[in-house]
Amino acid sequence: MTRRLWRLVIPAVVVLVSVGVRGQDRAANAGPPTTAKGDWPHYTADMRGTKYSPIDQINTTNFSRLEVAWRFKTDVFGPRPEFKLEGTPLAVNGVLYTTAGTRRAVIALDGRTGELIWSHSLREGRRAAVSPRQLSGRGVSYWTDGKGDERIIYVTTGYRLVALNARNGAPIPGFGTDGVVDLKVGAVFGNRQPIDLESGEIGLHSTVAVARDTLIVGSSFREGATVKTHNNTKGVVRAFDVHTGKLLWTFNTIPRPGEFGNDTWENDSWAVNGNAGVWTQITVDEELGLVFLPVETPTSDYYGGHRPGNNLFAESLVCVDLRTGARKWHYQIVHHPLWNYDMSSAAILADITVNGRAIKAVAVPGKQGFLFVFDRVTGQPVWPIEERPVPASDVPGEKASPTQPFPTRPPAYARNYLKTDDLIDFTPELRAGAQKVLERYKVGAWMYNPPILGNANGIVGAVNMGNAVGGTNWPGVAYDPETHTIFANANNVGLTSASLVAPPDGFSDIRYVSGLAGRPFREVLGPGDCCAADAAPAASRDELTGSPRPAPVAGGTPAAGAPAAGGTPPAAATNVALAVEGLPLLKPPYGTISAVNLDRGEITWQVAHGDTPDNIRNHPALRGRTIPKTGQAGTGGIGLMVTKSLVVMGDSQLTTTPDHPRGAMLRGYDKATGREVGALLMAAPQSGSPMTYTAGGKQFIVVAISGGSYSGEYLAFALPNGGVD
């Protein structure tokens, strides 16, 4: 495509509304933005990934008195509303910057009123429509030279890196070409074969890491349960100069010949396999010049017969040099991944003291409900991590790793394997029913129960905890540098089954994909996969969620599969109902928040998070019984933040209780004890991580809400009476 045509395809749309309030807060906040000044300058508050702010106008004594200060609907930023708004705004000098809508527009808002200052978007046509990561994404990044040059950095749906003037949203002329760098240039599959610049499948929905004058950009891909080929686009992490957009370095997450780790792809399988991207947030120690990369699963999620070996750097935490991108150290969390335990959360940089010894640590949470804690300089575990035997696979062509790493401290903060004592115990009849259901599954007293060839008329699948839905997912955890405590949100009922089947003729070159013999085959799509603003309407897709409706079996072979439903885990399709009478097989708590002290490697408190769901509260089998607060499933997939005195996180579900009408609650907890100090009603569940800032001397808390029939909205809370308590 010529440059002239390219510019016709993606014209920038910039709307300038007002900038008047900006200078007032700028004068009061001279110097670089920091959380101590009331800013929130990074997606995770700072480059250390903490999600911590020391401001304390809103605290344990007054959280319950918060009121809605302003709200901002995102419906107009695309041709149709978005029902999965995951953004977390930045706040700099009284202005909020974030993404919105199905075209992933960038918007600037007045922090005092929520009024639009400017917006920017690119129309990318088919390139956006075929992207594996669509919708509004999770936000933007900010950079300044401290002398007046301020830039907003983001990645478009179609995988372009864009630099904007923070004051007015105009593209930066000296950055790339007219403010844009094409990130698909340099992306490859196979043995260094360039992907197609329009249809090549690579994208990103997380924010760019900004450290010094360097932009660090990861990559993400189509969900790997029923992909069309194991020879998928390869994961890559690249650094670019913030001034010019010039490429500075590249780190291959699937090592090439001559690079460390290439030999872990046996039989030269590195050349015919893909993925292993870094799609979650990247954290940086600017002082030490270290970058921390949490790497995802390789193609495919549940079958690794085409990629024998341990497959570095898949499902590893990798430390690289900020200046050069050279590997410093790595630790593989899961060898030869088969369970979709991809590293989905940002690593946390924590300066801790263990047995009297000061340690510059890095801690990474995961879907298993573990915290892996390392010395971030050397890569050595702070506490021993043991290689323990795990079951072998009996799937033809598969060779699972004989051992997997298990941390000895801290203890797991969420369930990570099925124990009999964890089964539902509201009544003896319900427990007996749960045991009956599990007779259809391969169950073991261990983690890493390998996928099986399931059959609808026999054993359905291999049960695991975690996988796609357990523990902590993409929003990650928060860290309090005052008390050296990580606050970890977790889905505590992430019970799934893994089943494989040969795909229908012509669907995929992968020997086995997610599915269930005896059931119609369905392709699995991820959240937002297919919902780009410029995607043509498809009669075969659900208009609200974008999920495919059942389709005829390809090739006429009734091979089975997982339903694809906007993020529904593949295992959900293979279930012969992992439930009893419509209730979870597991007893409460369903969702939790835990405080984990990193000096001692101990859990100091744990509480159920969220109201008891309506289907539990109103279930006929439980009528007349006192049901304790259960918390809510899905808690691992929404984020939290920590302040001087509070932990703040919203509900993942709508409920109707005697205490409030139908809605979801934004909850505040005393960070020292876990005691709930207040709950604020919202019209929809939390769908993005909360943040806090000050503007005009007033503290605000902002959170994205959406889901079901409620389209995306940013909701801001503040104290009444001008913030004066």
N, C-alpha and C positions, 0 to 999 in steps of 0.2 A: 504494500500500500504506500502510495506517495505521501509526502508530508502534507500536501494540499488536501488530499482526500481524508487523511487522518484527522485534520483539523475540522473538517466538515462533520465527521462522525461524532466527535466529542467536544462540542463547544462548551465552554465554561459558562455557568449561569451564576452571576453575582448580584445580590440584592443588598444595597446599602441603605439602612434605615436610620440609624442614629449612632453617634459615638460620644455624645455629650457627657455622660456620666463617667466615662473612662478616666479622664484626666484627674478627677477629684480623688479617686481611690489610688491612682498612680502616685500622686504627690505624697500620700500617707504611707506608701509602701515602696520607697526608693530601694534600689538594689534588686538582686535576683529574687524571684518568688520562692517562698518557703512555707511549710505548714505552720511554722511558728508565727508568721505574719498573718495567718488566716487564709493563705492560699491553699490550693490543691493542684500542684503543677504537673503531676503525672497521674496516669491511670490508677496506679497503686499508691498515690499520695507522694511517694518519692521513688528514686531509682532502686532502693533496697527492697521494694515490694511490701512494705509494712502495712499499708492502709491505716496509718496512725496519724492523728492530729492532736496536738497538745491544747488546742483551744477548749475552753470550758465554760462559756456562757450558758450553754445547754449542758446540764449535768444530772446526777441522780435525783436531785431535789425537785427539779422542774420539768423533766422530760415529759411527764404525763400532761403538762399544760400546753404543749406545743399545738399550734394551729396551722392550717394551710395558709402559707404566705402568698404563693402564686402557683399556677400550673400551666404547662405548655403542652398542647396536643401536637402530634407530629404528622397528622393525616395528610397535610397538603404537600409533603415532601416526597412526592411520587404519585403515580396515577391511581393508587389504591392504598388504603390504610395498611399499617404493619401491626401484627398481633404478637410480635416477639421482639420487643425493644430491649436490648441488652446493654445499652450505653451507660457509661459512667462519665459525667462531665468533668472537665478540668476547670479550675477557678484561678484566675490570675488578675490581680488588681481590680477586683470587683466585676470581672467579666467571665461568663461561663462559655466554654467551647465544647461541643460534642457533635455526634452524628445523629441523623434522624431520617426515618422514612425508607421506603423501598428503593429509592435511588441513592441511598447513602449520602445524603446531603450533609455538609458541614454547616453548623449554625453557631453564631455567637449571640449570647443572651445577656441582657442587663441583669446582674446578680441580685439587685434589689427588687426588681419588679417582674422578671421573667420575660420582658419585652424583647422582641427580635431586633438585633443590631445589624447583622448581615447574614447572608447564606450563600453557599457555593455548592454546585454539583456538576458532574459530568454525565452526559448522555452517551452511553457506550454500546448501545444496540445489542447485537448478538453476543459480543464479547462478554457483556455482563450476564446475559440470559443463560449462557452455558457455564458460568462460573460455579465452582464447587462450594463457594462461600459467599452467600448473598445476604440480602436485607441490610440493615443499617450498620451492622458491626458493633464494636464495643467502645469506640471513641476515637480520640485524636491525641496528638502529642504536641508539646510546646517547646520552643527553643528561643533564646535571646542571647545577644552578645553583650547585654548589659549597657549598651550605648544607644538604644533606640530601635535596633533591628530586632523585631519580634516575628516569629513564624509559627504557623500551625501546620503540622505535618500529618498526613493521613494516607491510607491505601484505599483505592477505589474498589468497587465490586469486581471490576475487570482486571485487577492487579496492576494498577499504576500507582506510583509514588508521587504525591503532590505536595508542593510547598506553597503556602498562602501567607499573605501579609495579615498579621493578626489584627491590625487596626481596621481593615476594610474588606478582607476576604479575597483580594486580588491575587492571582498567581504571581510568584516571584520570577521575573523575567530571566535572571541569570542562573536559575536552577533547572538543569536538564534542558528540555525544549519547551519554552514558554511555561515553565513551572512544573513540568511533568517528566518523570523518568519511567520508561516502559519496563516493568519488572519481569515481563515474560521473556525479554531478551536475555539470554544466558541460561534459562531454564531448559533442562534436557530430560530425556528418557533413554532407556537402553544404554548403549555404549556411546554416550555423548551426542545423541541425536537431538537437535533443537526441536522444541515443541512448536506447534502452529501458534502464531501470535494472536489469532482470533479464537480458535476452538480449543487450544491447549488447556488442560485442566490443572490449574494452579490458582491459588488466591490467598487471602488473609482476612480474618475478621477481628484479630487482636490489634493493639496499637503498636506503633513503632517505638523502639527503645532509643532514647536520645541521651547521649553521654558525651560531654565536652562538645566537640564539633562533629560528632559522628552519629549517623542514623543507622540502626541495626534492624534489619527486616527479616522476618521468618517466612514460612510458607505453610499452606494447608491444602488439603486435597479432598476428593470425594470420599464419603464414608466407606470403610473397607469391608463390609459384610457381604455384599453381592456386586463387587466391581467387575468390569468387563475384561480386565487383564491384570496379571501380576506385573507386567512390564509397564508400570505406571510412571508418571512423572516423579523424578527423584527430589527428595527434600534438599533444600539449600538455605543457608543463612548468609546474608550479605551485608556489608557495611558500605555506606555512601557518605560523601562529604556533604555537610549540611548547607554549605555555601553554593556549591556547584552541581550537586547530584552525581559527581564522579564516583565510580566504583573504587573502593579502597581495598577490600578483601572479600574472599569467599570461603565458607566452610562447608564441605560436603558431609552431610549426615550419613550418607552411604559412601564409605571411603573408596576412592579409586585405587588402582594398582600403584604401589609405592607409598600410599598413605597408611597411617596407623589404623589397624582394624580391618583392612581389606581381607585378610586371611580368615576372618570370622564369617565370611560369606563363602561357604565351601562350594567347590565345583564351579568357581567363577560366577556364582549366582548373583553377585552384585550387578552384573551387566544386564540381567533380564528381570530385575525386580525394582520396585519404586517405593514412594512415600517415605516414612521416617522424617517427616517435617517437624519444624518447631512452630506450632500454630498458637501456642499460648503466650503469655507475657514473658518477656526476657528481662532479667534484672542485671544490674551492673554495679560493681564496686569501683567507683571512679578513682578513689584514692589509690587502690592497688592495681588498677587497670585490668580488672577481670570481668568477664562476661559469662553469665550462667544460662545455659540452654537446656530446657527440659524437652526431650525429644519424644515424639509419638511412635506409634506402631508402624511397621512396614506393611506393604501389601502382602497377603490380606490379613484381616483382623483375626480370623479364627483358624486359618489353615496355612501352614508354613512349609508344606512339602516341596514347594518350588524354590525355597531359600534355606537349604540345610546350613547348620551352624548357629552360633549365638547371635549373629546379625547386628554387630555394632554399627552405628550408635543408637539403634532403636531402643526405646524405653530406657534411656540413660539420662543422667544429669552430666552435662559436658561443660567444663570450664575452659574458655579460650581467652587469648590475649586481646585486649581492647584495641591495641594499635595494629596488630598484624592478623588476628584471627587464628593464630596457631593454637593447637590443643595444648593446654596445661595439664589437665587430668580429666578423668571421667570415672563414673561408676554406673554400671548397668544394673538397674533396679529389677528388671525381668529379663532373663536369658531366653533367646528364641521365642519372642512373644507369640502367644496363642489366645489371649484372653481379653484383648482390648483394654489392658491396663495402661494405656498410653499416658505419658506425663502431661497432664492437662492443666496443671496449676503452676503459677509462678513460684520460683524459689524465693526464700526469705533470707536476707542477710541479717545476722544477729550477732552482736558482741556479747558473749556470755561468760560465766565463770563456773567451771566444773571442778569440784574438789580443790578449790583454791587457785586453779590455773585459768588465766584469761585466754579465751579462744575466740578468734574471728571465725564464726561459724556460718554455714549455709544449711538451711533446712528445706526439704521439699516434701509436700504432702502428696497423697495419691488416692486413687479409687479404692485401694486396699484398706484405707483407714490407718495407714502407717505414716509416721514422720521419719524420714531418713535424714540424719544430721551428720554433717562433715565439717572438718576444718577446711575453710574455703581457700586457704593458701596451698595446703598440701594435698587435699582430697582424702585424707585419712578419716575414717569414721570416728566420731566423738565417743560413741559407745560401740562395743563389738557388734558386727553384723555377721550372722552365721549362715553358711551354705547348708541347707537342709534338703534331704531327699524328698522328691515329689513324684507322683504317679507318672508312669509312662503312658504314651498314647497308643491306641490300637487302630487308629485311622490309617489306611494304606498310604504309604509314601511319607508319612509324618514321623519325625523323630524329635520328641520333646526333650528339653534339657533335663538331665537326671536330678539336678539340684536347682534351688532358687534362694535368693538372699532373704533373710529374716532379721530385722533389727531386734536387739535385745532391750533397748530403751530408745525412746519412751514406749510404753505399751500402746497397743492399738487403741485408737479413740473411737472406733466404729467396728461393728461386726464384720469379720472378713472370712468366716467360713461357717457352715451350717452346723449347729449343735442342737441336740434334742431338747435341751433346756430352753432354747430360744423359740421353740414352736409356740403358737398361740395357746394361751392357757385361761382365757376368759371362762370357759366351761370344759369339763372332761370330754364332752361330745365334740366340741370344736377341735380340741387337740387330737382326738382319735381320727377326725375327718382329715386333719392336716397330715397325719401319718399315712392315711390311706392314699391321699394325693401323691405323696412322695414315693409310693411304690412304683409309679410310672417313670421314675427318674433314677439316673445313676447319682448316688449321693455318697460322699466320703467325708471322714473326719479330718479334712485337710483343705488347705488352699490349693489352687492350681490344679483343679479337677479338669483334665483335658477334654475338649470337645469330642463328641462321638458321632457316628452315623446313626441319627435318630430315625425312628419309625413310628408313625401315628398309631399303629396297631401293636406296638411293643413298648420298649423303653424310649421315651420321648427325647431326652437330652441329658447332659451332664450339668448338675446344679453347682453354681458358684455364688458367692457373695461378691458384690462389687461390680466388676466388669464395666459395662457402659454406664451404670446408674448408681454405683455404690460410693461410699466414702465421700471424698471431696472432689468436685469436678472443677470446671474452668474458672469459676470466680475466685478460687483459692482461699487462703486463710489470711488472718491479720496478726500482727505482732506488736506487742507493747514493749518498747525499749526501756521503759521505766522499771518494769518488773521482770523482764526477760521471759515473757509469757506469750505463747502462740494461742490464739483463739481459733479453733477449728470447727467449722460447720460440717455436718455429715448426714448423708442419707443412710439410715441404719437398717433399712429393709430392702437393700439392693439385691434381691434374690432373682437370679436369672438362670436360664438353661441354655447351653450351647449345643447346637445340633447342626450337622453338616449333611449335604446331599450333592450328588453330581448335578451340575446346572443343566437346564434344557439345552438342546442342540442349538449351537450358534450364539448362545448368550455370553459365554465367557471362556477364556482359555485356562482358567483356574480349575484344577481337578475337582475341588469341592468348595462350595460356598454355603452360606447360612441357609438352612432349609430343613424340611422334615419330609421324609419319604411318605407318600400317601396323601400329601396335602398339595394344593395348587401352588405353583411358584409365584412369588412376588418379589420385586426388586426392593431393596432397602435404601431409602434416601435419608440424608441427615436433615437436621433442622434448617429451614430456610433454603434448602437445596431445590431450586427451580422457581424461586419467587422474586427474581430480580425485576425491577420496574420495567425494563425493556423486554422482558420475556413475553412472547405472544400468548394470549389466552389459550388454554388447552381444555377441551371438554372432558378429557380423561382425568383431570385433576380436581380435587376438592377446592372450591373457590375460597374457602376461609383459610385452610392450613397449607394448601399447595401439595398435599400428599396424594400419591397416585391411588386411583381406585382400582379394584381388582381387574386384572387383564387376562386374556386367554393365555394358556400355557404355550410357550415357544416350542416349536418342534413337535408338538403333540404329545410330549412326554410329561406325565403328571409328576414331575419331580418337585419337591416342595420348597417352600421358602418362608422367609420372614416377611411379615407385612411391613411395608414402609409407611411410616406415619410420622412425618415431621419430627423426627427425633425419637420415635418409639424404638427402644432397644430391639435388635434382631431377635433376641431370645423371646420377646413377648409373642412373637408369631409362632414359635415352636411349642409354647406352653399348652399343655392340656390343663389349662387354668391353674397357675401357681397361686391358688387362692382356695378358700373353703367358705362356702355360702357367701361369696362375694367379699370376704374379709381376708386381709393379709395372712399368709401362713405363719408369720412371725409375730411374737408379742411386742408390745411397745417397749421402749420408745421408738417411734418411726423416724424421727429426725432429732438431732441433738446439736448442741454447742458445747465444746469442751475447752477448758483452760489447761494448757500443757506448759509447765514450767521447764524451760530449757537448761537452767542451771542444775536441776536435779533429775531431769528426765522423767517427771511424774505428772500425772493428771491431777490437778488440784481441785477442780470441780467439773461437773457435767450436768446439764439440764436438758429436758425435753423442750424442743422449740416448735411453737405453733399450736393452735387450738386442735382439739380432737376433731378429726374430719366428720362431716355430717353422716357419712355412711356407717361410721362406727357408733356415733352418738345415738342414731335413730334406728339401729339394726334390730329387727324383731327378736333375734336370739339373745340380745343383750338387754331386753326390756326389764326394768326393775333393778338392774345391776349398777353399782357405782363404778364407773370407768374413770380411772385417773387420767390426767392430762397426758395424751399420747405423743404429742409432737406430730409433725407431718412428714410424709415421704417427699422426696424432692429437695430437702433442705441442703443437700450437698451441691445442688445446682444453682443456688443463689448465693450472693456474696454478703459479707459483713465488714464492718469497720470498727476501730477502737479509738477512743479519745482519752482525755485525762482521767475520766471517771467511768465511761460508758463503753459497752459493746452494743452495737446497733445492727439489727437485721430484721427483714420483713418475712411474712408468711409466704409459703409457696403455693397455698391453696386458698380458695374461698370457703368460708364457713358461715353458718348462721347459728348463733348461740343465744342463751337467755341474756347475755350481757351486751350483745351488739347485733345489729341487722346484718344481712348478708354482705360479706366483704372480707378483706384480708387486713392483717394488723402489721404495723411497723413497731417493733418491740425494742425497748431499751433495757439493758441489764447492768447491774452493778458489776464492774469488771473484777472486783476483788472477791465477790461471793457467788456470782451467777444469779442473784435475786432479781426478778423482773421488777422494774421500777415504773413502767408505763407501757401502754399500747395504744397506738393511734390508728384509727380506721382509715382504710384505703379502698377505693372502688374495685381494684384488681390486685392480683398477687404481685409481689416484687419480682422483676425480671432482669434488672441490672443491679450492680453493686452500689450501695449508698456512699455518699461523700459529704464532706462538710467544709464550710468556708465562712468568712466574714465579709460583709459589704456594708459600708456606711455605719460601722460600729455594731452591726447586728449579725449574730451567727445563724446560719441556715443549714439544714440537712436536706439534701436532694436525693431522690431515688426514682429510677425508672419503673413504671408499672405497666402491665399489659397481660393479655391472655384471654382465651375463650372468645367472647364477642366484644371485648374491651380493647380498643386499639391503643397504640403506644402513647404514653404521656409521661413527662417529667413532672414530679410533684415535689414542691419545696415546703418545708415546715420551719417555723420560727416561733419564738416566744411572742406573746401579745405585748402591747404597750411599748413598742419600739425596741424590744429586746431587753428592757429593764425589768429585772426580776423583783 
